[in-house]
Amino acid sequence: MSERFDLTLERLRAAGEPTRLRIMALLRERDLSVGEIVQILSLSQPRLSHHLKALTGAGLVERLPEGSFVFYRAASQGDGRVFLDSLFEQLGNQVPELLRDAERLDEVSASRAASAQAYFSSVADNWDAIRTLHYPNEAIEQALLDIAGPGPFHRVVDFGTGTGRMLALFAPLAAEAEGIDLSHHMLTVARANLERDGSPIARVRQGDVTAVPFENASADLVIIHQVLHYVAAPNRVIAEAGRILQPGGRLLVVDFAPHELEFLRTEHGHHRLGLSPDAMEGWATAAGLKLSKPRAFAPPPENDQGLTVHIWTAEKPADAQESAA
């Protein structure tokens, strides 16, 4: 028998069980941790792990480790995605068992939102202190949308997604949108925010911005918003953006111009006090990207010690050749 024949049989066996069907329906709605699925379906963890192992082995579910947590996601691409789309199209959206699970999912999501709000409240003072130093976020976000253009984008990837704001901003313009962040706490915030904002295509996962878990040439827009001043090796982050950009794709970087506010390093964890034009040019060139002159946003007039924000645009040449993954 052919490999494709065997894989199809494995998927049919994996999917042809009531609990696994319920699991896949939930994961098509949003990424969930093991504990959340246990809570919704009232299963024991060993029994759930057995089901998830079968679904993962059949390529119908993706496993996303996140520190001491593990999240799961319904297959988001390839044959697994096609299989699930066909299966649930035949089921329709009025299956009583799945509707009851959806109600429980909403209850669990409310609990997640409360946890996210508690964490964000604990760090809000730090965020607010920095916001007062630079041009209003709303105006910068509008400029980002203007620079990026109307789309539609095939796939948007947000490095260091934080609260998920960039995903919420760009998801309406994209077929797919995904963000990564190292912080489990921030990913909890992002998931809650995206669920609240009704951004069903936007997903997040844990990942290192210097070694992102995405394939070569898999995105046509990459965003790095207020991230590079936190990392020790910005060149590696830009290189990763260049690697996953499709030829003709675009990178948007938002960060501070060089400044001397040392308290941001000592009190807020900034590794660099802004990014110089020469440094950005060198990193972009090394990544095979063509960098444009940044658009600058001066600090508020009433704050002469404020921060200038730059929006950098870098494009991957349409004739760029991709190396093997």
KEDREN-496782 format. One line per 5 residues: number of its first residue (from 1); their letters; for each residue x, y, z of N, C-alpha, C, O. Coordinates in steps of 0.05 Angstrom, whole numbers. Layout:
// KEDREN-496782
NUM	a	X,Y,Z,X,Y,Z,X,Y,Z,X,Y,Z ~ ...
END
This chain:
// KEDREN-496782
1	mserf	17,-24,0,0,0,0,18,25,0,40,25,10 ~ 7,47,-11,23,71,-13,23,85,14,6,81,31 ~ 43,103,17,45,118,42,20,136,46,10,139,68 ~ 10,148,25,-14,165,27,-38,149,35,-55,158,51 ~ -41,125,24,-63,107,31,-62,101,61,-82,103,75
6	dltle	-38,94,71,-35,87,99,-42,111,117,-55,108,138 ~ -33,135,109,-37,159,125,-67,165,126,-77,173,147 ~ -81,162,104,-110,167,104,-124,148,122,-142,156,137 ~ -117,122,122,-129,103,140,-124,111,170,-141,109,187 ~ -99,120,175,-92,128,203,-109,151,212,-118,152,234
11	rlraa	-113,170,194,-130,193,200,-159,186,205,-172,196,223 ~ -169,168,189,-197,158,192,-200,144,219,-220,148,233 ~ -180,127,226,-182,113,252,-180,133,275,-194,131,295 ~ -162,153,273,-158,173,294,-183,190,298,-191,196,320 ~ -196,198,276,-219,216,277,-245,202,284,-264,214,293
16	geptr	-246,175,278,-271,161,281,-277,152,309,-282,128,313 ~ -276,170,328,-282,164,356,-295,189,368,-285,211,364 ~ -317,186,383,-332,210,392,-316,231,407,-318,255,402 ~ -300,222,426,-285,241,442,-265,256,425,-261,280,428 ~ -252,242,407,-232,255,390,-245,275,371,-233,296,365
21	lrima	-269,269,362,-283,287,345,-289,313,361,-287,335,350 ~ -297,310,386,-302,333,403,-277,350,408,-277,374,408 ~ -255,335,412,-229,349,416,-222,366,392,-214,389,394 ~ -224,354,368,-217,369,344,-235,393,339,-226,413,330 ~ -261,390,346,-279,412,342,-271,435,360,-271,458,352
26	llrer	-263,429,385,-254,450,403,-229,464,393,-226,488,394 ~ -210,448,384,-184,459,375,-186,474,349,-169,490,342 ~ -207,470,334,-212,486,310,-221,514,318,-218,533,302 ~ -232,517,342,-241,543,352,-217,559,363,-215,583,357 ~ -200,546,379,-177,560,390,-157,540,402,-164,517,406
31	dlsvg	-133,550,406,-112,533,419,-120,529,448,-129,548,461 ~ -116,505,458,-123,499,486,-101,483,499,-88,467,486 ~ -98,487,525,-79,471,541,-92,445,548,-116,442,547 ~ -75,426,557,-86,400,566,-106,405,589,-127,392,589 ~ -99,422,608,-117,427,630,-144,438,622,-164,431,633
36	eivqi	-143,455,602,-169,467,592,-186,446,579,-211,446,582 ~ -174,429,563,-190,408,550,-201,388,570,-224,380,568 ~ -185,381,590,-195,364,612,-219,377,625,-239,363,631 ~ -218,403,630,-239,417,644,-265,417,627,-287,414,637 ~ -262,422,601,-285,424,583,-299,397,580,-323,395,581
41	lslsq	-283,376,576,-294,349,569,-297,331,593,-308,309,590 ~ -288,340,616,-289,324,641,-276,296,637,-287,275,644 ~ -252,297,626,-236,273,621,-214,271,642,-206,292,653 ~ -204,247,646,-179,245,662,-156,253,643,-158,250,619 ~ -134,263,655,-111,271,639,-99,248,624,-92,251,600
46	prlsh	-95,224,636,-84,202,621,-101,194,596,-91,188,575 ~ -128,194,600,-145,187,578,-143,208,555,-142,201,532 ~ -142,234,563,-139,255,543,-113,252,529,-112,255,504 ~ -92,246,543,-65,244,531,-65,222,510,-52,224,489 ~ -79,200,515,-82,178,496,-95,188,470,-85,182,448
51	hlkal	-116,203,473,-130,213,449,-113,233,434,-112,232,409 ~ -100,251,448,-83,271,435,-59,258,421,-51,267,400 ~ -49,237,432,-26,223,419,-35,212,392,-21,213,373 ~ -59,200,392,-69,189,367,-74,211,346,-68,208,323 ~ -86,233,355,-92,255,336,-67,268,326,-65,276,303
56	tgagl	-47,271,344,-22,283,336,-7,265,316,5,275,297 ~ -6,239,322,7,220,304,-5,219,277,9,213,257 ~ -31,225,275,-44,225,249,-42,252,234,-53,255,212 ~ -29,271,247,-26,297,234,-51,314,234,-54,332,218 ~ -69,308,253,-94,324,255,-93,345,277,-110,363,277
61	verlp	-74,342,294,-70,361,316,-41,368,319,-24,350,316 ~ -34,393,325,-7,402,329,-2,406,359,-19,416,373 ~ 22,398,368,30,400,396,48,424,399,68,427,385 ~ 42,442,418,57,467,422,66,470,451,51,481,467 ~ 90,460,457,100,462,485,103,492,492,111,508,476
66	egsfv	97,498,517,99,526,527,108,525,556,91,526,574 ~ 134,523,561,144,520,588,134,494,600,137,473,589 ~ 121,496,624,110,472,637,83,465,626,71,445,634 ~ 72,482,608,46,477,595,51,465,567,72,467,555 ~ 30,451,557,29,443,529,2,451,518,-19,444,529
71	fyraa	3,466,496,-22,473,482,-24,456,457,-5,446,446 ~ -49,453,448,-55,438,424,-71,455,405,-86,473,413 ~ -68,449,379,-81,464,358,-89,445,336,-75,426,329 ~ -113,449,325,-121,433,302,-102,438,278,-92,461,275 ~ -97,418,262,-79,421,239,-86,446,223,-109,450,215
76	sqgdg	-66,463,219,-71,490,208,-62,492,179,-67,513,166 ~ -50,471,168,-42,472,140,-38,444,128,-40,424,143 ~ -35,442,103,-29,417,90,-54,399,89,-76,407,92 ~ -48,372,84,-69,352,81,-86,350,107,-110,345,105 ~ -73,353,130,-88,351,155,-110,372,157,-132,366,165
81	rvfld	-103,396,149,-123,418,149,-146,412,129,-169,416,135 ~ -139,402,105,-159,395,85,-177,373,95,-201,375,91 ~ -166,353,108,-181,331,119,-202,342,140,-225,335,139 ~ -192,358,158,-210,369,179,-232,387,167,-255,385,175 ~ -224,404,148,-244,422,136,-267,405,123,-290,412,125
86	slfeq	-259,384,109,-279,367,96,-296,353,116,-321,351,113 ~ -284,342,137,-299,328,158,-319,345,171,-342,337,174 ~ -311,369,179,-330,386,194,-350,400,176,-371,409,185 ~ -344,402,151,-364,412,132,-387,392,130,-410,400,128 ~ -380,367,130,-401,347,129,-417,346,155,-442,340,154
91	lgnqv	-405,351,178,-418,350,203,-438,374,206,-459,371,219 ~ -431,397,195,-447,420,199,-442,433,226,-425,424,241 ~ -457,454,232,-451,469,257,-474,467,278,-475,484,296 ~ -491,447,275,-513,444,294,-513,417,309,-534,407,316 ~ -490,406,313,-487,381,327,-490,386,357,-474,401,369
96	pellr	-511,375,371,-516,382,399,-492,378,417,-486,395,434 ~ -477,356,414,-454,351,431,-433,372,428,-421,381,448 ~ -429,381,404,-408,401,399,-417,429,408,-401,445,416 ~ -443,434,407,-454,460,416,-451,461,447,-445,483,457 ~ -456,439,461,-452,439,490,-423,444,497,-416,459,516
101	daerl	-405,431,482,-376,435,487,-368,465,482,-352,476,496 ~ -380,477,462,-374,505,456,-382,523,479,-369,543,485 ~ -404,517,492,-413,532,516,-392,530,538,-385,550,551 ~ -383,505,543,-362,501,563,-336,516,556,-322,526,573 ~ -330,516,530,-306,530,520,-308,560,528,-288,572,536
106	devsa	-331,572,525,-335,600,532,-330,604,561,-318,625,569 ~ -338,586,578,-334,588,607,-304,587,614,-294,603,630 ~ -290,568,601,-261,566,606,-246,591,595,-227,600,608 ~ -256,602,573,-243,626,562,-247,650,581,-229,667,583 ~ -270,651,594,-274,673,613,-254,671,636,-245,691,646
111	sraas	-248,646,645,-229,642,666,-201,651,657,-186,663,672 ~ -194,644,632,-168,652,621,-166,682,620,-145,693,626 ~ -188,696,612,-187,725,610,-183,737,637,-169,758,640 ~ -195,726,658,-191,737,685,-162,734,694,-151,752,707 ~ -150,711,688,-122,706,695,-104,726,680,-85,736,691
116	aqayf	-110,730,655,-94,749,639,-96,777,649,-76,792,651 ~ -120,785,657,-124,812,667,-109,816,693,-98,838,698 ~ -108,796,710,-94,798,736,-64,802,730,-51,819,743 ~ -53,787,711,-25,791,705,-19,818,693,0,832,701 ~ -35,826,674,-30,851,661,-33,875,680,-18,894,678
121	ssvad	-51,873,699,-54,894,719,-29,897,735,-22,919,744 ~ -15,875,740,9,876,756,32,889,742,51,899,755 ~ 32,890,715,54,903,700,45,929,686,61,941,672 ~ 20,936,689,9,959,674,24,985,681,27,1002,663 ~ 33,989,705,47,1013,712,72,1017,695,78,1039,687
126	nwdai	87,995,690,111,996,674,104,1004,645,118,1021,634 ~ 83,993,635,75,999,607,66,1028,605,74,1042,587 ~ 51,1037,625,41,1064,624,63,1085,626,62,1106,614 ~ 83,1079,642,106,1097,646,120,1102,619,129,1124,613 ~ 123,1081,603,137,1083,578,119,1097,557,129,1112,540
131	rtlhy	93,1091,558,75,1103,538,75,1133,539,72,1146,518 ~ 79,1145,562,79,1174,565,104,1187,552,105,1211,548 ~ 124,1170,545,149,1181,535,149,1184,505,167,1197,494 ~ 130,1173,491,131,1174,462,104,1180,449,84,1182,462 ~ 105,1184,423,82,1190,406,60,1171,412,65,1147,417
136	pneai	34,1180,411,12,1162,417,12,1136,401,16,1136,377 ~ 7,1114,415,6,1088,402,-14,1087,379,-9,1074,358 ~ -37,1100,383,-58,1098,363,-49,1110,336,-55,1099,315 ~ -34,1131,337,-24,1144,313,-3,1127,300,-1,1125,275 ~ 14,1114,316,35,1096,305,22,1072,292,31,1063,271
141	eqall	1,1061,305,-13,1038,293,-26,1045,266,-25,1030,247 ~ -37,1069,264,-49,1077,239,-28,1081,217,-32,1074,194 ~ -5,1091,225,17,1093,206,27,1066,197,33,1062,173 ~ 27,1046,215,35,1019,207,16,1008,186,24,996,166 ~ -10,1012,190,-30,1002,171,-27,1016,144,-29,1004,123
146	diagp	-21,1042,145,-17,1057,120,7,1047,105,6,1044,81 ~ 29,1043,120,54,1034,107,51,1006,96,60,1000,74 ~ 38,988,111,35,960,102,17,958,77,21,941,61 ~ -3,976,75,-21,975,53,-46,958,60,-47,946,81 ~ -65,957,42,-91,945,48,-91,915,48,-111,902,55
151	gpfhr	-69,902,38,-70,873,36,-86,865,11,-88,881,-8 ~ -98,841,11,-97,822,33,-70,808,34,-57,804,14 ~ -63,800,59,-38,786,63,-44,756,66,-64,748,78 ~ -26,740,55,-29,711,58,-24,703,87,-40,688,99 ~ -1,712,98,6,704,125,22,726,139,43,734,129
156	vvdfg	12,735,162,26,755,178,38,741,202,24,726,216 ~ 63,747,208,76,736,232,86,759,249,99,777,239 ~ 80,758,275,87,779,294,108,768,313,102,750,330 ~ 132,778,312,154,770,330,151,784,357,148,809,358 ~ 152,769,379,149,781,405,122,794,408,119,818,413
161	tgtgr	101,778,406,74,789,403,63,803,427,45,819,425 ~ 74,797,451,65,811,475,36,808,480,26,785,484 ~ 21,830,480,-8,828,486,-24,820,461,-49,818,463 ~ -11,816,438,-26,808,414,-37,831,399,-54,827,381 ~ -30,856,406,-42,879,393,-37,880,363,-55,886,348
166	mlalf	-13,874,354,-7,874,325,-23,853,310,-32,858,288 ~ -27,830,323,-44,810,310,-73,820,307,-85,816,286 ~ -83,832,328,-111,842,327,-113,864,305,-134,866,292 ~ -92,879,302,-92,901,283,-92,891,254,-106,902,237 ~ -76,870,249,-72,861,222,-88,837,214,-91,831,190
171	aplaa	-100,823,233,-115,799,227,-137,804,206,-142,787,189 ~ -152,827,208,-173,831,188,-163,833,159,-179,831,140 ~ -137,837,156,-125,840,129,-111,814,119,-100,814,98 ~ -113,793,135,-97,769,129,-113,744,129,-134,742,142 ~ -103,724,113,-115,697,114,-106,682,138,-121,666,149
176	eaegi	-81,687,147,-70,674,171,-54,695,186,-41,713,174 ~ -54,694,213,-38,712,229,-29,697,254,-45,685,268 ~ -3,697,259,8,682,282,30,699,295,46,712,282 ~ 30,697,322,50,711,338,65,692,355,55,672,364 ~ 90,699,362,106,683,381,117,701,403,121,725,399
181	dlshh	120,689,426,131,703,449,143,683,468,132,660,470 ~ 164,689,482,176,671,502,160,669,527,160,649,541 ~ 145,691,534,132,692,560,105,678,560,87,686,544 ~ 102,658,576,76,645,579,55,665,589,32,664,580 ~ 63,682,608,44,702,619,33,720,596,9,725,595
186	mltva	51,730,579,43,748,558,26,733,537,7,745,526 ~ 32,708,533,15,692,514,-13,688,525,-32,688,510 ~ -15,686,551,-42,684,564,-57,710,559,-81,709,553 ~ -43,732,562,-56,758,557,-64,760,528,-86,769,521 ~ -46,752,510,-52,754,481,-76,737,473,-93,746,458
191	ranle	-77,712,483,-99,695,476,-126,707,486,-145,707,471 ~ -125,717,510,-150,729,521,-158,754,504,-182,757,498 ~ -139,770,497,-145,794,482,-156,787,454,-175,799,445 ~ -144,768,441,-153,760,414,-181,747,415,-197,752,396 ~ -186,732,436,-213,721,438,-234,743,443,-256,743,432
196	rdgsp	-226,762,460,-244,785,466,-249,802,441,-272,811,436 ~ -228,805,424,-231,822,400,-244,808,377,-249,820,356 ~ -249,782,380,-261,767,358,-242,764,334,-250,770,312 ~ -218,754,339,-198,750,318,-193,720,315,-172,711,323 ~ -211,705,303,-209,676,302,-186,665,287,-176,643,292
201	iarvr	-176,680,267,-153,670,251,-126,674,265,-106,662,257 ~ -126,692,285,-100,699,298,-94,679,320,-110,674,338 ~ -70,667,318,-61,648,338,-34,656,349,-19,672,336 ~ -27,646,372,-1,651,384,12,625,394,-3,606,400 ~ 38,625,396,52,602,406,78,612,420,87,634,414
206	qgdvt	89,595,437,114,602,450,137,598,430,137,578,415 ~ 156,617,430,178,614,412,199,636,417,193,657,429 ~ 223,631,407,246,649,410,249,665,384,251,653,363 ~ 249,691,387,250,708,362,277,706,348,279,716,325 ~ 297,693,360,322,689,346,323,662,332,343,656,318
211	avpfe	302,646,335,301,620,322,271,612,320,262,595,335 ~ 257,625,302,228,622,302,219,596,289,233,586,271 ~ 197,585,298,188,558,289,171,559,263,150,547,262 ~ 181,574,243,167,576,218,185,569,195,209,572,196 ~ 173,559,173,188,550,150,198,574,134,188,596,136
216	nasad	218,569,118,228,589,99,206,599,81,188,583,73 ~ 207,624,74,188,636,55,159,630,61,144,623,43 ~ 151,631,87,124,624,95,106,648,102,83,644,109 ~ 117,672,100,101,696,108,106,718,88,128,721,77 ~ 86,734,83,90,757,65,91,783,81,96,804,69
221	lviih	85,782,107,89,806,124,98,797,151,85,780,164 ~ 121,808,160,131,803,187,132,829,202,141,849,191 ~ 123,829,228,123,853,244,140,848,269,138,827,282 ~ 158,867,275,174,866,300,169,893,314,182,913,308 ~ 150,892,333,141,917,345,152,920,374,144,904,392
226	qvlhy	170,939,378,181,945,404,193,920,417,187,914,440 ~ 209,906,402,221,881,412,252,882,412,264,873,431 ~ 264,894,391,292,892,387,308,905,410,331,896,415 ~ 298,925,423,313,937,445,315,919,470,330,925,488 ~ 299,897,470,301,878,492,320,855,487,328,842,507
231	vaapn	329,851,463,344,827,457,374,833,453,382,855,446 ~ 390,812,460,419,816,459,430,814,430,451,825,424 ~ 416,800,412,425,796,385,404,803,365,392,786,353 ~ 398,829,361,378,838,342,384,828,313,366,823,298 ~ 410,825,307,417,815,280,405,788,274,397,783,252
236	rviae	404,771,294,392,744,291,362,746,287,350,730,272 ~ 349,765,300,320,768,297,314,778,268,296,767,256 ~ 329,797,259,325,807,231,331,785,211,317,782,191 ~ 351,769,217,358,747,199,335,727,197,329,716,176 ~ 323,721,220,300,703,220,276,714,204,262,700,190
241	agril	272,740,207,251,753,192,256,750,162,238,743,146 ~ 281,755,154,289,752,126,285,723,116,277,718,93 ~ 291,704,133,289,676,125,260,668,120,255,654,100 ~ 241,676,136,214,667,133,198,684,114,175,677,106 ~ 209,707,106,195,724,86,195,712,58,216,701,50
246	qpggr	173,713,45,172,705,17,186,727,0,186,750,8 ~ 197,720,-23,207,740,-41,185,760,-48,163,752,-55 ~ 191,786,-45,171,806,-48,157,813,-22,141,832,-21 ~ 162,798,0,150,803,25,162,827,40,183,838,31 ~ 149,836,61,157,860,75,160,856,105,144,842,117
251	llvvd	180,869,116,185,870,145,179,898,155,189,918,143 ~ 164,900,177,159,926,191,172,924,218,165,906,234 ~ 189,943,225,202,944,251,194,970,265,199,992,253 ~ 183,968,289,178,992,305,196,992,329,195,972,344 ~ 211,1013,333,229,1014,356,238,1043,361,232,1061,345
256	faphe	253,1046,383,262,1073,390,287,1081,375,304,1064,370 ~ 290,1107,369,315,1118,360,334,1119,384,326,1117,407 ~ 360,1121,379,380,1122,401,373,1144,421,365,1166,413 ~ 375,1137,447,369,1157,468,387,1152,492,404,1134,491 ~ 384,1167,513,401,1165,536,385,1161,562,395,1169,583
261	leflr	362,1150,560,345,1145,584,354,1119,597,342,1098,593 ~ 375,1121,613,387,1097,625,368,1082,643,372,1058,646 ~ 348,1095,654,330,1082,672,314,1060,658,304,1041,671 ~ 311,1063,631,297,1042,617,313,1016,616,301,994,614 ~ 339,1018,618,356,994,620,355,982,648,351,958,651
266	tehgh	358,999,668,361,989,695,334,982,708,333,964,724 ~ 312,995,699,286,990,712,266,975,694,247,963,705 ~ 270,975,668,251,963,650,262,941,632,248,931,615 ~ 287,934,636,298,911,622,307,916,593,311,897,579 ~ 309,942,585,318,947,558,347,940,555,364,949,571
271	hrlgl	354,923,535,382,916,531,397,937,515,421,942,520 ~ 383,951,497,394,972,481,378,998,485,354,997,487 ~ 392,1020,485,379,1046,487,374,1057,459,387,1075,450 ~ 355,1044,445,349,1052,418,366,1038,397,386,1024,404 ~ 358,1041,372,372,1028,350,382,1049,330,367,1066,322
276	spdam	407,1047,323,419,1067,305,413,1059,276,410,1036,270 ~ 412,1079,258,407,1074,230,429,1056,218,422,1038,202 ~ 454,1060,226,475,1044,215,472,1014,222,477,996,206 ~ 465,1010,248,461,982,257,438,969,242,441,946,233 ~ 416,983,239,393,972,225,400,965,196,392,944,185
281	egwat	415,983,183,423,979,155,440,954,153,437,938,134 ~ 459,951,171,476,928,170,461,902,174,466,882,160 ~ 443,901,194,428,877,199,410,869,175,408,846,168 ~ 397,889,164,379,884,141,394,874,117,386,855,104 ~ 417,887,111,433,879,88,443,850,92,442,834,73
286	aaglk	452,843,116,462,816,121,439,796,118,444,773,111 ~ 414,804,123,391,786,120,380,785,92,360,772,87 ~ 393,800,73,383,800,46,359,817,41,343,813,23 ~ 356,838,58,333,856,57,341,884,48,364,892,54 ~ 324,897,35,329,925,27,314,944,45,289,944,46
291	lskpr	329,959,62,318,976,82,312,1004,72,329,1015,58 ~ 288,1014,78,281,1041,71,286,1060,94,289,1052,117 ~ 288,1086,88,292,1106,109,268,1105,128,245,1103,120 ~ 274,1106,155,252,1103,173,233,1127,174,241,1150,169 ~ 209,1122,182,190,1144,187,192,1150,217,188,1132,233
296	afapp	197,1175,224,202,1183,252,178,1196,264,164,1212,252 ~ 173,1190,290,152,1202,305,164,1214,331,173,1200,349 ~ 165,1240,332,178,1255,354,162,1251,379,138,1245,378 ~ 174,1254,403,160,1252,428,140,1274,432,141,1294,417 ~ 122,1271,451,102,1293,456,116,1319,462,137,1319,476
301	pendq	106,1342,452,119,1368,457,124,1374,486,143,1388,493 ~ 106,1365,503,109,1371,531,130,1354,546,135,1358,569 ~ 142,1335,531,162,1318,543,188,1320,528,193,1305,509 ~ 206,1338,537,231,1343,523,251,1320,528,272,1320,516 ~ 245,1302,546,262,1279,551,250,1253,540,257,1231,548
306	gltvh	231,1257,521,217,1234,510,232,1218,489,256,1223,484 ~ 219,1199,477,231,1180,459,220,1184,430,196,1188,427 ~ 238,1184,411,229,1184,383,225,1155,374,242,1138,379 ~ 203,1150,361,197,1123,351,201,1123,321,193,1141,307 ~ 215,1102,312,219,1097,283,203,1074,273,200,1053,287
311	iwtae	192,1076,250,181,1053,235,199,1048,211,201,1065,193 ~ 211,1025,211,229,1017,190,214,998,171,199,981,181 ~ 219,1000,146,208,981,126,231,968,111,249,982,101 ~ 230,942,109,251,927,94,236,907,76,218,893,85 ~ 245,906,52,232,888,32,252,866,23,276,871,20
316	kpada	241,842,19,257,820,8,255,821,-22,232,820,-33 ~ 276,824,-37,275,826,-66,258,803,-78,260,780,-69 ~ 242,810,-98,224,790,-111,240,768,-123,229,746,-127 ~ 265,772,-131,281,751,-144,299,737,-124,317,722,-133 ~ 294,740,-98,311,727,-78,309,697,-80,287,687,-84
321	qesaa	331,683,-77,331,654,-78,330,643,-49,344,653,-32 ~ 314,622,-45,312,610,-18,331,587,-16,333,570,-34 ~ 345,586,7,361,562,12,343,540,23,321,546,32 ~ 353,516,23,337,494,34,333,497,63,350,507,78 ~ 309,489,72,302,490,101,320,472,117,318,470,142
END
